Amino acid sequence: MFDYNNDIEAILQPRVDEQLLVGYFGGVFNPEKDKFYAATLVDISTIDYDEFEYLHEQIGWHTSKNYNQELGKDYNFDRTSYTNKSSQKLIEEGIYQYFSITFLCMLYQEQWFILKTLCFYGDLVNQDGIKANLSKEPDYPDFWQQTLFKPYETLDYLKQTFETASYKDVGMEEFKDAPYLVASLKKGKKEKVNQAWRYYFNEDLILPFFDRIRIELPDQYRYIAGSGITFTMIFPEQKQCTLFCCMVSNSADNWLLHYFVFDSAKRKYYKWVYFEPENFDFSIYYGTAIIRDLKQITNWDNENYLDSSCTMDDDNFWNNYVFAQKDGEYLYLQEI
């Protein structure tokens, strides 16, 4: 039965920011007490929302209920089109009057994993009604047996040709034996860490390196092009080395796919020459070409591996195809 539960609060308090627990009013364990659901409800008029906004942004997304959706629209001058008002504006105008954080939690390998969701509410249901609806959530049949608590499975779908195909979330493969809730949290954390590394590495190490080789070797590196905000990078989880990729135009106006490696311990850059550089007539998105190379020597056979939570934790790849040596000399790396 959902009620104010001190044991649930005691589990949450050291594991989430105290601001997220403002308005905690109860929760419920499953019969085995290895899962629980809990909820908060906050009247926005009673708090300074600036103190909550950053933490809400970290949750990443939100839903909204029980408000007049017309009030959530900003129409143009002749009311022929509109944009949706921001959450901040909806709060400032009093259209959003409450918010709730719900916690869906499970114990896995002696650790509590906590999935947080955020919802804003308007005034079409009163505070007691919102609490009643939140409290009923775990009453749905099979609530404790839902997909979130089971291992991830590939999704089968029907193609336009009426053939059945499977969609594989490559980032979930690493955690495929864990329940979906656990796997998604682990994947999300790893994505954030990897993205932070890419931003740092791009600004601090790749861009200065490309500036240098353009100056020192102008015939070979006339133009250097990436495919996104950062250059595509491949690295192991510990990031002791990073392989990065780009399209390069030389003085003959040929575009080639090039690979470089930075060894963090030696603080040295190398050109990786295991593959013969592929020629193109112009700079293109080169993800397909990278995977065409990598799938010959790794299990990366899908472009979704690139710029994802996935790390190249394959000793065979790094030891035998990147850092392979003979008589103390690298076979496929040229210092640059």
N, C-alpha and C positions, 0 to 999 in steps of 0.2 A: 504493500500500500504506500502511495506517495505521501510523504509527510516531512516535517522538519527532522532531518536526520543528522545527528552529531557525528556519526561515524563517517558518513560521506563527506561532510564538511572538513573533517580532520584529514581525509585523504587529499582533498582538493587544496587546502590552505598552503602546504609547502610546495605545491606543484604548479600553481598558476598565480599570476599577479593578483595581489589583494584587491585591486580595483575591479577585476573581473568578477569578484565574488560579492560586490556591493549588490544588495537586493536579493541575496540567496534566501529562498524560502522553502527548499526541500528537495527530496529526491527519493529514489527507490532502488534497492538492490535486486538482482535476479535471485532465484532460489539458492544457487550455489555461491552467491556473494563474490563472484569473480567478474561481474559486470555491474554497472549502475548508470542511472540516468538522473540528472539533476538540473535545476533551473533557477534563474534569477529573474526579477522583474524590477525595473527602475522607472520611477516617474521623473521624466526629464526636467520638469519644472523645479525639482528639488535639488538638482545638482548643477555643477559647472561642467558642461559637456566637453569643454576643452581638455579636461583631465582624463577623459575616456577616449577621445578621438583616435589618438595614436594606437592604443591597444586594439581598438576596433579595426583599424586599418591592417593590423598584423593578422587578424583573422582571415582577411583576404576577400570576403564577399559577405553579402547579407541578403535577407529577404524582407518583405514588408507586407503588412496585413491591416485590415480593418480601418482603412482611411479612404476618404473621398478622392478617387484617382483624378478627377477633373482638377482638384486643387493642386495636384502634383505636376501640372503642365504649365509651361511658359509659352503662351501663344505669341505669334508675330503680330504686327500691327493690324492686319486685316483678318486674323484668326483662320488663315488657310493652312497653317502648319504650326507645329510646336516642338519644343524640346522638353525633355523631362527635367524637372528641378533636381539639383544635387541634394544629397542627404543633408548637408549642412544648411541649405536653404529651407528644406522641409522642417528641420528642427527649429531654425530661427523663426519661421512663420507659425510654429505651433501645430503644424499638420501632423508631424510625428510627435506623439505625446509620451510614449513609453518605449523602452527597449528591453529585450531579454537575451541573456546568454544561456544556451543549453549546453550541457556537457554529457557526452556519450562516452563511457569509459570502460576499458576492459583490462584485466590483469593477464599479462602474457610474459612468460619467462621471468617471473618475479618482478615485473615492472608494470606500473600503471601507464596506459596509453590513453590520452584524453583528446577527443575530437570536440572542438568548440564550434558552435554556430551562433550567429547573431540575427536577430529579427527586430524590426521596428514596428510599432503599432500606432494607429490613429485612435480617434475617439468613437468609432462605430461600435466598439465593445468596451465596457468599463473594466477597471482594474481586476475586479473579482472574476469577471468573465474570462479575461486573459489567463489568469492564474488557473482557473478551472480547466481551460483547454490545454494548457501546458501540462497540468497534472495528469490528464487523461492519456497523454501520448504513449506511455508504456502499457496501456491497457489493450492496445491493438493485438489481435491474435498473432502469435509467432514473433512478437517484438524481439525477444531475446535469441531468436534463430534466424534473424534477417541476414542478408548477404554480407553486410558489413562485418559480421563476426565469422565469416567463412573465408577460406583462401581464395585469392583472385583467380578468375577463370577467363580465358580468351573469349571474345565476343564473336559469335557467328552472325553473319548477315548475308542478305541476298543481293548479289550484284545485278546490274541492269541486264546482263546476259542470262539471268535466272540461275546462275551458278552460286553455290554457297561458298563463302570465303570467311576467313577468320581475321579479326583485328587483334593484334597483339600490342599491348602497351609495354614497350621494351623496358621502360623504367621500373615496371612492377616485377619483371622476371627475376631480378636479384632477390626479391622478397616473396617469391611465389608460394613459399610454404607457410608464410605468416597469414593471419586473418587480414582481410582487406583493410579494416580500420588501421591496424598496425602498419601494414605495408604502405598505405597512402601517406601516413604521417612520416614514416622513415624516408619515403621517396621525396616528399615535400621539403623536408629538412635538407636532404642531400642536394636537391635542386638549388636551394638558396645558397648553400656553401659553394657549390660549383659555379654559380653565376657570379658570386662575389669574387671568386678566384679569377674568372674570365675578365671581369672589369679591371681588376688590379693588374693582371698580367698583360692585358692589352695596352693599358696606358703606360705602365712602368717599364715593360720589357720588350714588347713587340714593336710599338711605334718608334721608340728610339733606335732599335735595331734596323728597321726598314729605312729610317732616315739615313743611317750610316751607310748601308750597302748601296742606296741610290746614289750617294755622293762618291763612294769609293769605286763602284762598279756600274757606271751609268749605262754602258752598252748592254749589260746583262739585265739590269733592273731599271728600265725606263719608267714603267708604271707598275704599281702593285695594288691589286684590288682585293677587297674582302667581299663577303656576302651578307653582312649584317652589321649590327652595332659594334660587334667585336669580330675579330678573325676567328675562324673555326679552330678549336683546340681539342686535343685528345690527350688525356693524362690518367695515371693511376690515382686511386683514392688518396694516397699520401702525397701526391703531387711533387715527387722528387725529380720528375722530369716532365716536360710538356712538349708535345709535338703540335705544331701549328701550320696551317695551310693557307695558301693564297694563289691567286692568278697573277702571273707576271708577264709583262710585255717587254720584249727586248728591242734593240735598235732596228731589227728587221720587221717590226710590227707583228711578230708572232706572239700569241698568248699561250702560256704553258702553265700547267698545274705544278706548283712547287710545294715541297714539304721542308720544314725546318724543325730542329729540336733544340731546346734549351735544357742543359744539365744543371740543375739547381746547386748541386754539391760543388761542381767545378766552376760554376758561373761562366759557362762557355756556350756559344751557339754553334750549331752544325747544320749543314744541309743534308737531308736524308735522301739518298739516291738509290734505294732498293728498287724502286720502280722507274722505268724510263719516263721522263716527263711527257705528258700528253699534250699535243698541239691543238689549239683552237683558233678560229678566225677572229674571235672577239672574246671579251670577258663575259663569262656566263656564271649563273649559279652553279657551283661546282660540287654540291653535295652528292649528286649521282655519281660523279667521277671518283670522288673519295671512297664511297662505299664499293664501287666497282673494283677498286684496288684492295681495300681492306678485307673484303669477303674472301679474297684468295688466301689470306694468311691468318684470319681471325674469325670469330663467330658473328662479327658485326655485318649483317646482311641487309640492313634497313636504314634509310636516311634518318629515321626518328632517333637513332642512337646519337646523332650529332647534336651538340648544344642542348643536351638533356641532363637528367640526373645520372646518367650512366657514366661510369669510369672504366678505363681499359685496364682491368686487373688481370692481365694475361701475361704471366712471366715468359711464356714461350714467345709471344710477340716482341716484348722488350729485349729479351736476352738473345734471341736467335735471328731477329729481323731488323732490329734497330741498333742495339749495342753489341752485336756480334763482333768478335775479334779473331784475328789470326796473327800469330807472332807479335802480339802486343799492339797491333794496329786495327782500327775500326775498319770493317769491311764495307759498311754502307753509310758511314758518316764522314763528311768532309768539314773540317773546322772552317768557319767563315767569320 
